[in-house]
């Protein structure tokens, strides 16, 4: 099962939103927490690569918080990937 910690670790490993990752609140909008469009696109790309999923523009637009991302990955059956490195 994918967790918020898995997503935060992915962001750190990929160098996304440096200096902001540790303070992210899981249920608050990533935009409101200072992630810009480049950070969000980088995160979506990393999610697709790490979890072997394709995130359409429609789906990506609904992933506003860390909890949204985790819920989507877990409901998509992509829950065994948290052990991947």
Buried (B, 14 or more C-beta within 10 A) or exposed (E): EBBBEBBBBBBEEBEBBEEBBEEBEBEEEBEEBEBEEEBBEBBBEBBEEBBEBEBEEEBBEEBBBBBBBBBBBBEEEBBEBBEEE
